């Protein structure tokens, strides 16, 4: 049994300007060559109890949704938050 861990790295380090092109790269510690990548955008919404509720958002308008690289052609406010890469295979 092999375990591989994924890490997401942005193509732009530091603050990202609205309208910029951004690539998110999902890197594996032990790639095997036949992985399936799934991207998820997690939005955090404040609640009365001061806890964050996490929801996933549709990734329409973003390219390579099942590959190791997710392209956001023009970053906007709706892209703010945490991006998660899950790897299968």
PyMOL Python script that loads the backbone (N, CA, C, O; Angstrom):
from pymol import cmd

cmd.read_pdbstr("""\
ATOM      1  N   UNK A   1       0.851  -1.171   0.000  1.00  0.00           N
ATOM      2  CA  UNK A   1       0.000   0.000   0.000  1.00  0.00           C
ATOM      3  C   UNK A   1       0.893   1.229   0.000  1.00  0.00           C
ATOM      4  O   UNK A   1       1.815   1.351   0.807  1.00  0.00           O
ATOM      5  N   UNK A   2       0.598   2.139  -0.928  1.00  0.00           N
ATOM      6  CA  UNK A   2       1.339   3.394  -1.015  1.00  0.00           C
ATOM      7  C   UNK A   2       0.423   4.545  -0.640  1.00  0.00           C
ATOM      8  O   UNK A   2      -0.736   4.589  -1.055  1.00  0.00           O
ATOM      9  N   UNK A   3       0.940   5.464   0.138  1.00  0.00           N
ATOM     10  CA  UNK A   3       0.201   6.660   0.489  1.00  0.00           C
ATOM     11  C   UNK A   3       0.885   7.847  -0.169  1.00  0.00           C
ATOM     12  O   UNK A   3       2.110   7.966  -0.140  1.00  0.00           O
ATOM     13  N   UNK A   4       0.100   8.705  -0.751  1.00  0.00           N
ATOM     14  CA  UNK A   4       0.619   9.904  -1.372  1.00  0.00           C
ATOM     15  C   UNK A   4      -0.164  11.095  -0.846  1.00  0.00           C
ATOM     16  O   UNK A   4      -1.385  11.031  -0.702  1.00  0.00           O
ATOM     17  N   UNK A   5       0.536  12.170  -0.562  1.00  0.00           N
ATOM     18  CA  UNK A   5      -0.116  13.358  -0.041  1.00  0.00           C
ATOM     19  C   UNK A   5      -0.117  14.448  -1.099  1.00  0.00           C
ATOM     20  O   UNK A   5       0.845  14.592  -1.854  1.00  0.00           O
ATOM     21  N   UNK A   6      -1.197  15.214  -1.152  1.00  0.00           N
ATOM     22  CA  UNK A   6      -1.340  16.271  -2.149  1.00  0.00           C
ATOM     23  C   UNK A   6      -1.137  17.630  -1.506  1.00  0.00           C
ATOM     24  O   UNK A   6      -1.505  17.854  -0.352  1.00  0.00           O
ATOM     25  N   UNK A   7      -0.546  18.530  -2.273  1.00  0.00           N
ATOM     26  CA  UNK A   7      -0.359  19.916  -1.843  1.00  0.00           C
ATOM     27  C   UNK A   7      -0.764  20.823  -2.999  1.00  0.00           C
ATOM     28  O   UNK A   7      -0.430  20.548  -4.151  1.00  0.00           O
ATOM     29  N   UNK A   8      -1.482  21.902  -2.696  1.00  0.00           N
ATOM     30  CA  UNK A   8      -1.902  22.861  -3.710  1.00  0.00           C
ATOM     31  C   UNK A   8      -0.968  24.069  -3.659  1.00  0.00           C
ATOM     32  O   UNK A   8      -0.749  24.661  -2.602  1.00  0.00           O
ATOM     33  N   UNK A   9      -0.419  24.422  -4.832  1.00  0.00           N
ATOM     34  CA  UNK A   9       0.492  25.556  -4.951  1.00  0.00           C
ATOM     35  C   UNK A   9      -0.060  26.531  -5.982  1.00  0.00           C
ATOM     36  O   UNK A   9      -0.379  26.117  -7.096  1.00  0.00           O
ATOM     37  N   UNK A  10      -0.182  27.816  -5.645  1.00  0.00           N
ATOM     38  CA  UNK A  10      -0.650  28.809  -6.623  1.00  0.00           C
ATOM     39  C   UNK A  10       0.494  29.261  -7.529  1.00  0.00           C
ATOM     40  O   UNK A  10       1.659  29.244  -7.132  1.00  0.00           O
ATOM     41  N   UNK A  11       0.142  29.668  -8.762  1.00  0.00           N
ATOM     42  CA  UNK A  11       1.160  30.162  -9.692  1.00  0.00           C
ATOM     43  C   UNK A  11       1.626  31.574  -9.328  1.00  0.00           C
ATOM     44  O   UNK A  11       2.684  32.014  -9.777  1.00  0.00           O
ATOM     45  N   UNK A  12       0.841  32.278  -8.518  1.00  0.00           N
ATOM     46  CA  UNK A  12       1.189  33.625  -8.060  1.00  0.00           C
ATOM     47  C   UNK A  12       1.374  33.565  -6.545  1.00  0.00           C
ATOM     48  O   UNK A  12       0.471  33.151  -5.819  1.00  0.00           O
ATOM     49  N   UNK A  13       2.537  33.975  -6.079  1.00  0.00           N
ATOM     50  CA  UNK A  13       2.803  34.006  -4.644  1.00  0.00           C
ATOM     51  C   UNK A  13       2.345  35.345  -4.084  1.00  0.00           C
ATOM     52  O   UNK A  13       2.566  36.386  -4.701  1.00  0.00           O
ATOM     53  N   UNK A  14       1.711  35.322  -2.922  1.00  0.00           N
ATOM     54  CA  UNK A  14       1.247  36.560  -2.309  1.00  0.00           C
ATOM     55  C   UNK A  14      -0.133  36.939  -2.808  1.00  0.00           C
ATOM     56  O   UNK A  14      -0.852  36.099  -3.348  1.00  0.00           O
ATOM     57  N   UNK A  15      -0.514  38.217  -2.629  1.00  0.00           N
ATOM     58  CA  UNK A  15      -1.849  38.667  -3.032  1.00  0.00           C
ATOM     59  C   UNK A  15      -2.068  38.514  -4.535  1.00  0.00           C
ATOM     60  O   UNK A  15      -1.153  38.729  -5.330  1.00  0.00           O
ATOM     61  N   UNK A  16      -3.293  38.139  -4.915  1.00  0.00           N
ATOM     62  CA  UNK A  16      -3.662  37.969  -6.323  1.00  0.00           C
ATOM     63  C   UNK A  16      -4.634  39.087  -6.693  1.00  0.00           C
ATOM     64  O   UNK A  16      -5.624  39.301  -5.995  1.00  0.00           O
ATOM     65  N   UNK A  17      -4.363  39.789  -7.770  1.00  0.00           N
ATOM     66  CA  UNK A  17      -5.215  40.893  -8.217  1.00  0.00           C
ATOM     67  C   UNK A  17      -6.422  40.371  -8.976  1.00  0.00           C
ATOM     68  O   UNK A  17      -6.326  39.401  -9.728  1.00  0.00           O
ATOM     69  N   UNK A  18      -7.554  41.021  -8.774  1.00  0.00           N
ATOM     70  CA  UNK A  18      -8.767  40.670  -9.500  1.00  0.00           C
ATOM     71  C   UNK A  18      -8.514  40.845 -10.991  1.00  0.00           C
ATOM     72  O   UNK A  18      -7.939  41.847 -11.416  1.00  0.00           O
ATOM     73  N   UNK A  19      -8.944  39.868 -11.781  1.00  0.00           N
ATOM     74  CA  UNK A  19      -8.739  39.890 -13.227  1.00  0.00           C
ATOM     75  C   UNK A  19      -7.501  39.141 -13.675  1.00  0.00           C
ATOM     76  O   UNK A  19      -7.320  38.899 -14.868  1.00  0.00           O
ATOM     77  N   UNK A  20      -6.635  38.764 -12.720  1.00  0.00           N
ATOM     78  CA  UNK A  20      -5.422  38.018 -13.052  1.00  0.00           C
ATOM     79  C   UNK A  20      -5.743  36.581 -13.434  1.00  0.00           C
ATOM     80  O   UNK A  20      -6.778  36.044 -13.040  1.00  0.00           O
ATOM     81  N   UNK A  21      -4.856  35.963 -14.200  1.00  0.00           N
ATOM     82  CA  UNK A  21      -4.950  34.537 -14.514  1.00  0.00           C
ATOM     83  C   UNK A  21      -4.196  33.794 -13.416  1.00  0.00           C
ATOM     84  O   UNK A  21      -3.054  34.129 -13.101  1.00  0.00           O
ATOM     85  N   UNK A  22      -4.839  32.787 -12.839  1.00  0.00           N
ATOM     86  CA  UNK A  22      -4.230  32.039 -11.741  1.00  0.00           C
ATOM     87  C   UNK A  22      -4.298  30.553 -12.026  1.00  0.00           C
ATOM     88  O   UNK A  22      -5.333  30.037 -12.450  1.00  0.00           O
ATOM     89  N   UNK A  23      -3.195  29.870 -11.792  1.00  0.00           N
ATOM     90  CA  UNK A  23      -3.156  28.415 -11.878  1.00  0.00           C
ATOM     91  C   UNK A  23      -2.973  27.865 -10.475  1.00  0.00           C
ATOM     92  O   UNK A  23      -2.146  28.359  -9.708  1.00  0.00           O
ATOM     93  N   UNK A  24      -3.749  26.839 -10.142  1.00  0.00           N
ATOM     94  CA  UNK A  24      -3.560  26.108  -8.892  1.00  0.00           C
ATOM     95  C   UNK A  24      -3.057  24.726  -9.270  1.00  0.00           C
ATOM     96  O   UNK A  24      -3.711  24.008 -10.026  1.00  0.00           O
ATOM     97  N   UNK A  25      -1.897  24.352  -8.748  1.00  0.00           N
ATOM     98  CA  UNK A  25      -1.257  23.090  -9.098  1.00  0.00           C
ATOM     99  C   UNK A  25      -1.330  22.137  -7.917  1.00  0.00           C
ATOM    100  O   UNK A  25      -0.904  22.465  -6.810  1.00  0.00           O
ATOM    101  N   UNK A  26      -1.877  20.950  -8.170  1.00  0.00           N
ATOM    102  CA  UNK A  26      -1.971  19.915  -7.141  1.00  0.00           C
ATOM    103  C   UNK A  26      -0.798  18.955  -7.334  1.00  0.00           C
ATOM    104  O   UNK A  26      -0.748  18.219  -8.319  1.00  0.00           O
ATOM    105  N   UNK A  27       0.130  18.966  -6.402  1.00  0.00           N
ATOM    106  CA  UNK A  27       1.325  18.119  -6.491  1.00  0.00           C
ATOM    107  C   UNK A  27       1.205  16.945  -5.527  1.00  0.00           C
ATOM    108  O   UNK A  27       0.713  17.086  -4.408  1.00  0.00           O
ATOM    109  N   UNK A  28       1.669  15.779  -5.988  1.00  0.00           N
ATOM    110  CA  UNK A  28       1.644  14.571  -5.163  1.00  0.00           C
ATOM    111  C   UNK A  28       3.046  14.205  -4.709  1.00  0.00           C
ATOM    112  O   UNK A  28       4.017  14.421  -5.435  1.00  0.00           O
ATOM    113  N   UNK A  29       3.152  13.647  -3.499  1.00  0.00           N
ATOM    114  CA  UNK A  29       4.461  13.211  -3.014  1.00  0.00           C
ATOM    115  C   UNK A  29       4.916  11.940  -3.723  1.00  0.00           C
ATOM    116  O   UNK A  29       6.115  11.747  -3.922  1.00  0.00           O
ATOM    117  N   UNK A  30       3.969  11.058  -4.113  1.00  0.00           N
ATOM    118  CA  UNK A  30       4.300   9.808  -4.798  1.00  0.00           C
ATOM    119  C   UNK A  30       3.341   9.580  -5.967  1.00  0.00           C
ATOM    120  O   UNK A  30       2.472   8.712  -5.884  1.00  0.00           O
ATOM    121  N   UNK A  31       3.485  10.355  -7.074  1.00  0.00           N
ATOM    122  CA  UNK A  31       2.575  10.167  -8.207  1.00  0.00           C
ATOM    123  C   UNK A  31       2.795   8.817  -8.878  1.00  0.00           C
ATOM    124  O   UNK A  31       3.921   8.327  -8.964  1.00  0.00           O
ATOM    125  N   UNK A  32       1.694   8.222  -9.353  1.00  0.00           N
ATOM    126  CA  UNK A  32       1.777   6.927 -10.024  1.00  0.00           C
ATOM    127  C   UNK A  32       1.432   7.034 -11.504  1.00  0.00           C
ATOM    128  O   UNK A  32       1.638   6.087 -12.262  1.00  0.00           O
ATOM    129  N   UNK A  33       0.903   8.198 -11.920  1.00  0.00           N
ATOM    130  CA  UNK A  33       0.670   8.432 -13.335  1.00  0.00           C
ATOM    131  C   UNK A  33      -0.748   8.227 -13.828  1.00  0.00           C
ATOM    132  O   UNK A  33      -1.050   8.587 -14.966  1.00  0.00           O
ATOM    133  N   UNK A  34      -1.634   7.661 -13.014  1.00  0.00           N
ATOM    134  CA  UNK A  34      -3.013   7.418 -13.474  1.00  0.00           C
ATOM    135  C   UNK A  34      -4.035   7.984 -12.482  1.00  0.00           C
ATOM    136  O   UNK A  34      -5.121   7.431 -12.311  1.00  0.00           O
ATOM    137  N   UNK A  35      -3.674   9.084 -11.838  1.00  0.00           N
ATOM    138  CA  UNK A  35      -4.549   9.685 -10.838  1.00  0.00           C
ATOM    139  C   UNK A  35      -5.673  10.501 -11.485  1.00  0.00           C
ATOM    140  O   UNK A  35      -5.536  11.004 -12.600  1.00  0.00           O
ATOM    141  N   UNK A  36      -6.768  10.614 -10.764  1.00  0.00           N
ATOM    142  CA  UNK A  36      -7.903  11.446 -11.134  1.00  0.00           C
ATOM    143  C   UNK A  36      -7.982  12.547 -10.086  1.00  0.00           C
ATOM    144  O   UNK A  36      -8.038  12.263  -8.890  1.00  0.00           O
ATOM    145  N   UNK A  37      -7.986  13.796 -10.526  1.00  0.00           N
ATOM    146  CA  UNK A  37      -7.987  14.931  -9.611  1.00  0.00           C
ATOM    147  C   UNK A  37      -9.370  15.560  -9.571  1.00  0.00           C
ATOM    148  O   UNK A  37     -10.016  15.726 -10.606  1.00  0.00           O
ATOM    149  N   UNK A  38      -9.820  15.910  -8.372  1.00  0.00           N
ATOM    150  CA  UNK A  38     -11.096  16.595  -8.216  1.00  0.00           C
ATOM    151  C   UNK A  38     -10.854  17.872  -7.429  1.00  0.00           C
ATOM    152  O   UNK A  38     -10.264  17.846  -6.348  1.00  0.00           O
ATOM    153  N   UNK A  39     -11.315  18.992  -7.981  1.00  0.00           N
ATOM    154  CA  UNK A  39     -11.136  20.287  -7.336  1.00  0.00           C
ATOM    155  C   UNK A  39     -12.416  20.733  -6.674  1.00  0.00           C
ATOM    156  O   UNK A  39     -13.508  20.501  -7.194  1.00  0.00           O
ATOM    157  N   UNK A  40     -12.283  21.379  -5.516  1.00  0.00           N
ATOM    158  CA  UNK A  40     -13.431  21.872  -4.778  1.00  0.00           C
ATOM    159  C   UNK A  40     -13.095  23.242  -4.204  1.00  0.00           C
ATOM    160  O   UNK A  40     -12.016  23.446  -3.648  1.00  0.00           O
ATOM    161  N   UNK A  41     -14.028  24.174  -4.346  1.00  0.00           N
ATOM    162  CA  UNK A  41     -13.859  25.505  -3.758  1.00  0.00           C
ATOM    163  C   UNK A  41     -14.715  25.567  -2.505  1.00  0.00           C
ATOM    164  O   UNK A  41     -15.927  25.366  -2.570  1.00  0.00           O
ATOM    165  N   UNK A  42     -14.101  25.839  -1.378  1.00  0.00           N
ATOM    166  CA  UNK A  42     -14.804  25.887  -0.101  1.00  0.00           C
ATOM    167  C   UNK A  42     -15.013  27.332   0.305  1.00  0.00           C
ATOM    168  O   UNK A  42     -14.051  28.075   0.501  1.00  0.00           O
ATOM    169  N   UNK A  43     -16.271  27.728   0.430  1.00  0.00           N
ATOM    170  CA  UNK A  43     -16.607  29.079   0.877  1.00  0.00           C
ATOM    171  C   UNK A  43     -16.872  29.040   2.370  1.00  0.00           C
ATOM    172  O   UNK A  43     -17.504  28.105   2.862  1.00  0.00           O
ATOM    173  N   UNK A  44     -16.408  30.025   3.086  1.00  0.00           N
ATOM    174  CA  UNK A  44     -16.697  30.113   4.521  1.00  0.00           C
ATOM    175  C   UNK A  44     -17.686  31.234   4.751  1.00  0.00           C
ATOM    176  O   UNK A  44     -17.443  32.379   4.371  1.00  0.00           O
ATOM    177  N   UNK A  45     -18.802  30.902   5.374  1.00  0.00           N
ATOM    178  CA  UNK A  45     -19.832  31.902   5.674  1.00  0.00           C
ATOM    179  C   UNK A  45     -19.996  31.994   7.188  1.00  0.00           C
ATOM    180  O   UNK A  45     -20.200  30.974   7.846  1.00  0.00           O
ATOM    181  N   UNK A  46     -19.910  33.198   7.752  1.00  0.00           N
ATOM    182  CA  UNK A  46     -20.064  33.331   9.203  1.00  0.00           C
ATOM    183  C   UNK A  46     -21.495  33.012   9.648  1.00  0.00           C
ATOM    184  O   UNK A  46     -22.458  33.289   8.933  1.00  0.00           O
ATOM    185  N   UNK A  47     -21.610  32.436  10.822  1.00  0.00           N
ATOM    186  CA  UNK A  47     -22.920  32.125  11.381  1.00  0.00           C
ATOM    187  C   UNK A  47     -23.058  32.814  12.727  1.00  0.00           C
ATOM    188  O   UNK A  47     -22.096  33.393  13.231  1.00  0.00           O
ATOM    189  N   UNK A  48     -24.238  32.756  13.308  1.00  0.00           N
ATOM    190  CA  UNK A  48     -24.468  33.394  14.617  1.00  0.00           C
ATOM    191  C   UNK A  48     -23.602  32.800  15.715  1.00  0.00           C
ATOM    192  O   UNK A  48     -23.259  33.482  16.681  1.00  0.00           O
ATOM    193  N   UNK A  49     -23.246  31.518  15.567  1.00  0.00           N
ATOM    194  CA  UNK A  49     -22.439  30.873  16.602  1.00  0.00           C
ATOM    195  C   UNK A  49     -20.940  31.076  16.364  1.00  0.00           C
ATOM    196  O   UNK A  49     -20.111  30.463  17.036  1.00  0.00           O
ATOM    197  N   UNK A  50     -20.599  31.941  15.403  1.00  0.00           N
ATOM    198  CA  UNK A  50     -19.209  32.267  15.079  1.00  0.00           C
ATOM    199  C   UNK A  50     -18.436  31.063  14.547  1.00  0.00           C
ATOM    200  O   UNK A  50     -17.210  31.014  14.654  1.00  0.00           O
ATOM    201  N   UNK A  51     -19.145  30.096  13.977  1.00  0.00           N
ATOM    202  CA  UNK A  51     -18.498  28.955  13.321  1.00  0.00           C
ATOM    203  C   UNK A  51     -18.594  29.161  11.818  1.00  0.00           C
ATOM    204  O   UNK A  51     -19.474  29.882  11.348  1.00  0.00           O
ATOM    205  N   UNK A  52     -17.711  28.544  11.069  1.00  0.00           N
ATOM    206  CA  UNK A  52     -17.754  28.663   9.616  1.00  0.00           C
ATOM    207  C   UNK A  52     -18.500  27.469   9.030  1.00  0.00           C
ATOM    208  O   UNK A  52     -18.269  26.324   9.420  1.00  0.00           O
ATOM    209  N   UNK A  53     -19.390  27.749   8.097  1.00  0.00           N
ATOM    210  CA  UNK A  53     -20.107  26.702   7.383  1.00  0.00           C
ATOM    211  C   UNK A  53     -19.439  26.563   6.026  1.00  0.00           C
ATOM    212  O   UNK A  53     -19.310  27.545   5.296  1.00  0.00           O
ATOM    213  N   UNK A  54     -19.018  25.367   5.684  1.00  0.00           N
ATOM    214  CA  UNK A  54     -18.302  25.153   4.437  1.00  0.00           C
ATOM    215  C   UNK A  54     -19.236  24.561   3.397  1.00  0.00           C
ATOM    216  O   UNK A  54     -19.921  23.569   3.645  1.00  0.00           O
ATOM    217  N   UNK A  55     -19.250  25.188   2.231  1.00  0.00           N
ATOM    218  CA  UNK A  55     -20.049  24.680   1.120  1.00  0.00           C
ATOM    219  C   UNK A  55     -19.179  24.631  -0.118  1.00  0.00           C
ATOM    220  O   UNK A  55     -18.235  25.410  -0.251  1.00  0.00           O
ATOM    221  N   UNK A  56     -19.491  23.721  -1.024  1.00  0.00           N
ATOM    222  CA  UNK A  56     -18.732  23.665  -2.271  1.00  0.00           C
ATOM    223  C   UNK A  56     -19.485  24.442  -3.339  1.00  0.00           C
ATOM    224  O   UNK A  56     -20.715  24.490  -3.337  1.00  0.00           O
ATOM    225  N   UNK A  57     -18.742  25.042  -4.242  1.00  0.00           N
ATOM    226  CA  UNK A  57     -19.310  25.869  -5.295  1.00  0.00           C
ATOM    227  C   UNK A  57     -19.056  25.223  -6.646  1.00  0.00           C
ATOM    228  O   UNK A  57     -18.034  24.569  -6.851  1.00  0.00           O
ATOM    229  N   UNK A  58     -19.998  25.410  -7.567  1.00  0.00           N
ATOM    230  CA  UNK A  58     -19.854  24.898  -8.917  1.00  0.00           C
ATOM    231  C   UNK A  58     -18.610  25.515  -9.560  1.00  0.00           C
ATOM    232  O   UNK A  58     -18.359  26.709  -9.398  1.00  0.00           O
ATOM    233  N   UNK A  59     -17.832  24.714 -10.285  1.00  0.00           N
ATOM    234  CA  UNK A  59     -16.594  25.202 -10.869  1.00  0.00           C
ATOM    235  C   UNK A  59     -16.736  25.588 -12.336  1.00  0.00           C
ATOM    236  O   UNK A  59     -15.747  25.581 -13.069  1.00  0.00           O
ATOM    237  N   UNK A  60     -17.952  25.926 -12.779  1.00  0.00           N
ATOM    238  CA  UNK A  60     -18.133  26.362 -14.168  1.00  0.00           C
ATOM    239  C   UNK A  60     -17.279  27.590 -14.421  1.00  0.00           C
ATOM    240  O   UNK A  60     -17.143  28.455 -13.555  1.00  0.00           O
ATOM    241  N   UNK A  61     -16.708  27.660 -15.608  1.00  0.00           N
ATOM    242  CA  UNK A  61     -15.859  28.793 -15.955  1.00  0.00           C
ATOM    243  C   UNK A  61     -14.400  28.567 -15.613  1.00  0.00           C
ATOM    244  O   UNK A  61     -13.553  29.394 -15.950  1.00  0.00           O
ATOM    245  N   UNK A  62     -14.092  27.472 -14.954  1.00  0.00           N
ATOM    246  CA  UNK A  62     -12.714  27.138 -14.640  1.00  0.00           C
ATOM    247  C   UNK A  62     -12.318  25.934 -15.492  1.00  0.00           C
ATOM    248  O   UNK A  62     -13.126  25.034 -15.727  1.00  0.00           O
ATOM    249  N   UNK A  63     -11.094  25.928 -15.942  1.00  0.00           N
ATOM    250  CA  UNK A  63     -10.637  24.878 -16.845  1.00  0.00           C
ATOM    251  C   UNK A  63      -9.893  23.779 -16.098  1.00  0.00           C
ATOM    252  O   UNK A  63      -9.429  23.972 -14.974  1.00  0.00           O
ATOM    253  N   UNK A  64      -9.789  22.609 -16.756  1.00  0.00           N
ATOM    254  CA  UNK A  64      -9.045  21.460 -16.220  1.00  0.00           C
ATOM    255  C   UNK A  64      -9.522  21.073 -14.827  1.00  0.00           C
ATOM    256  O   UNK A  64      -8.725  20.958 -13.896  1.00  0.00           O
ATOM    257  N   UNK A  65     -10.824  20.875 -14.692  1.00  0.00           N
ATOM    258  CA  UNK A  65     -11.406  20.586 -13.385  1.00  0.00           C
ATOM    259  C   UNK A  65     -11.033  19.202 -12.864  1.00  0.00           C
ATOM    260  O   UNK A  65     -11.150  18.949 -11.665  1.00  0.00           O
ATOM    261  N   UNK A  66     -10.584  18.296 -13.747  1.00  0.00           N
ATOM    262  CA  UNK A  66     -10.246  16.947 -13.297  1.00  0.00           C
ATOM    263  C   UNK A  66      -8.750  16.651 -13.437  1.00  0.00           C
ATOM    264  O   UNK A  66      -8.328  15.515 -13.223  1.00  0.00           O
ATOM    265  N   UNK A  67      -7.949  17.645 -13.790  1.00  0.00           N
ATOM    266  CA  UNK A  67      -6.508  17.448 -13.929  1.00  0.00           C
ATOM    267  C   UNK A  67      -5.753  17.999 -12.742  1.00  0.00           C
ATOM    268  O   UNK A  67      -6.357  18.551 -11.823  1.00  0.00           O
ATOM    269  N   UNK A  68      -4.421  17.855 -12.748  1.00  0.00           N
ATOM    270  CA  UNK A  68      -3.612  18.323 -11.624  1.00  0.00           C
ATOM    271  C   UNK A  68      -3.496  19.844 -11.546  1.00  0.00           C
ATOM    272  O   UNK A  68      -3.049  20.378 -10.532  1.00  0.00           O
ATOM    273  N   UNK A  69      -3.895  20.545 -12.614  1.00  0.00           N
ATOM    274  CA  UNK A  69      -3.826  22.007 -12.626  1.00  0.00           C
ATOM    275  C   UNK A  69      -5.207  22.585 -12.884  1.00  0.00           C
ATOM    276  O   UNK A  69      -5.882  22.203 -13.840  1.00  0.00           O
ATOM    277  N   UNK A  70      -5.620  23.502 -12.032  1.00  0.00           N
ATOM    278  CA  UNK A  70      -6.887  24.209 -12.212  1.00  0.00           C
ATOM    279  C   UNK A  70      -6.565  25.619 -12.667  1.00  0.00           C
ATOM    280  O   UNK A  70      -5.821  26.337 -12.000  1.00  0.00           O
ATOM    281  N   UNK A  71      -7.127  26.021 -13.810  1.00  0.00           N
ATOM    282  CA  UNK A  71      -6.900  27.369 -14.326  1.00  0.00           C
ATOM    283  C   UNK A  71      -8.106  28.247 -14.020  1.00  0.00           C
ATOM    284  O   UNK A  71      -9.243  27.886 -14.324  1.00  0.00           O
ATOM    285  N   UNK A  72      -7.850  29.393 -13.422  1.00  0.00           N
ATOM    286  CA  UNK A  72      -8.874  30.416 -13.218  1.00  0.00           C
ATOM    287  C   UNK A  72      -8.465  31.554 -14.145  1.00  0.00           C
ATOM    288  O   UNK A  72      -7.567  32.328 -13.813  1.00  0.00           O
ATOM    289  N   UNK A  73      -9.117  31.667 -15.315  1.00  0.00           N
ATOM    290  CA  UNK A  73      -8.685  32.647 -16.325  1.00  0.00           C
ATOM    291  C   UNK A  73      -8.717  34.091 -15.837  1.00  0.00           C
ATOM    292  O   UNK A  73      -7.814  34.868 -16.151  1.00  0.00           O
ATOM    293  N   UNK A  74      -9.741  34.460 -15.076  1.00  0.00           N
ATOM    294  CA  UNK A  74      -9.840  35.812 -14.515  1.00  0.00           C
ATOM    295  C   UNK A  74     -10.339  35.713 -13.082  1.00  0.00           C
ATOM    296  O   UNK A  74     -11.517  35.449 -12.841  1.00  0.00           O
ATOM    297  N   UNK A  75      -9.446  35.923 -12.149  1.00  0.00           N
ATOM    298  CA  UNK A  75      -9.796  35.834 -10.731  1.00  0.00           C
ATOM    299  C   UNK A  75     -10.815  36.919 -10.379  1.00  0.00           C
ATOM    300  O   UNK A  75     -10.678  38.074 -10.783  1.00  0.00           O
ATOM    301  N   UNK A  76     -11.840  36.523  -9.616  1.00  0.00           N
ATOM    302  CA  UNK A  76     -12.833  37.486  -9.141  1.00  0.00           C
ATOM    303  C   UNK A  76     -13.069  37.259  -7.650  1.00  0.00           C
ATOM    304  O   UNK A  76     -12.513  36.333  -7.061  1.00  0.00           O
ATOM    305  N   UNK A  77     -13.890  38.104  -7.051  1.00  0.00           N
ATOM    306  CA  UNK A  77     -14.178  37.998  -5.621  1.00  0.00           C
ATOM    307  C   UNK A  77     -14.741  36.622  -5.259  1.00  0.00           C
ATOM    308  O   UNK A  77     -14.461  36.109  -4.175  1.00  0.00           O
ATOM    309  N   UNK A  78     -15.532  36.018  -6.151  1.00  0.00           N
ATOM    310  CA  UNK A  78     -16.150  34.725  -5.848  1.00  0.00           C
ATOM    311  C   UNK A  78     -15.124  33.595  -5.742  1.00  0.00           C
ATOM    312  O   UNK A  78     -15.446  32.512  -5.254  1.00  0.00           O
ATOM    313  N   UNK A  79     -13.892  33.841  -6.196  1.00  0.00           N
ATOM    314  CA  UNK A  79     -12.842  32.823  -6.104  1.00  0.00           C
ATOM    315  C   UNK A  79     -12.107  32.861  -4.774  1.00  0.00           C
ATOM    316  O   UNK A  79     -11.265  32.003  -4.507  1.00  0.00           O
ATOM    317  N   UNK A  80     -12.418  33.848  -3.933  1.00  0.00           N
ATOM    318  CA  UNK A  80     -11.780  33.964  -2.622  1.00  0.00           C
ATOM    319  C   UNK A  80     -12.165  32.779  -1.753  1.00  0.00           C
ATOM    320  O   UNK A  80     -13.309  32.327  -1.784  1.00  0.00           O
ATOM    321  N   UNK A  81     -11.220  32.280  -0.982  1.00  0.00           N
ATOM    322  CA  UNK A  81     -11.496  31.172  -0.071  1.00  0.00           C
ATOM    323  C   UNK A  81     -10.466  30.073  -0.207  1.00  0.00           C
ATOM    324  O   UNK A  81      -9.371  30.289  -0.726  1.00  0.00           O
ATOM    325  N   UNK A  82     -10.825  28.909   0.257  1.00  0.00           N
ATOM    326  CA  UNK A  82      -9.938  27.754   0.255  1.00  0.00           C
ATOM    327  C   UNK A  82     -10.252  26.851  -0.925  1.00  0.00           C
ATOM    328  O   UNK A  82     -11.413  26.540  -1.191  1.00  0.00           O
ATOM    329  N   UNK A  83      -9.213  26.434  -1.625  1.00  0.00           N
ATOM    330  CA  UNK A  83      -9.346  25.484  -2.733  1.00  0.00           C
ATOM    331  C   UNK A  83      -8.756  24.157  -2.294  1.00  0.00           C
ATOM    332  O   UNK A  83      -7.662  24.106  -1.731  1.00  0.00           O
ATOM    333  N   UNK A  84      -9.487  23.088  -2.554  1.00  0.00           N
ATOM    334  CA  UNK A  84      -9.076  21.756  -2.108  1.00  0.00           C
ATOM    335  C   UNK A  84      -8.927  20.832  -3.315  1.00  0.00           C
ATOM    336  O   UNK A  84      -9.760  20.839  -4.221  1.00  0.00           O
ATOM    337  N   UNK A  85      -7.880  20.057  -3.313  1.00  0.00           N
ATOM    338  CA  UNK A  85      -7.628  19.080  -4.367  1.00  0.00           C
ATOM    339  C   UNK A  85      -7.719  17.684  -3.752  1.00  0.00           C
ATOM    340  O   UNK A  85      -7.007  17.369  -2.798  1.00  0.00           O
ATOM    341  N   UNK A  86      -8.603  16.849  -4.311  1.00  0.00           N
ATOM    342  CA  UNK A  86      -8.694  15.450  -3.881  1.00  0.00           C
ATOM    343  C   UNK A  86      -8.174  14.580  -5.012  1.00  0.00           C
ATOM    344  O   UNK A  86      -8.435  14.862  -6.181  1.00  0.00           O
ATOM    345  N   UNK A  87      -7.442  13.529  -4.677  1.00  0.00           N
ATOM    346  CA  UNK A  87      -6.823  12.680  -5.683  1.00  0.00           C
ATOM    347  C   UNK A  87      -7.313  11.251  -5.502  1.00  0.00           C
ATOM    348  O   UNK A  87      -7.338  10.719  -4.392  1.00  0.00           O
ATOM    349  N   UNK A  88      -7.708  10.633  -6.632  1.00  0.00           N
ATOM    350  CA  UNK A  88      -8.198   9.259  -6.625  1.00  0.00           C
ATOM    351  C   UNK A  88      -7.427   8.451  -7.664  1.00  0.00           C
ATOM    352  O   UNK A  88      -6.989   8.989  -8.681  1.00  0.00           O
ATOM    353  N   UNK A  89      -7.266   7.162  -7.401  1.00  0.00           N
ATOM    354  CA  UNK A  89      -6.664   6.293  -8.395  1.00  0.00           C
ATOM    355  C   UNK A  89      -5.335   5.738  -8.009  1.00  0.00           C
ATOM    356  O   UNK A  89      -4.733   4.988  -8.778  1.00  0.00           O
TER     357      UNK A  89
END
""", "prot")
cmd.dss("prot")
cmd.show_as("cartoon", "prot")
cmd.util.cbc("prot")
cmd.orient("prot")
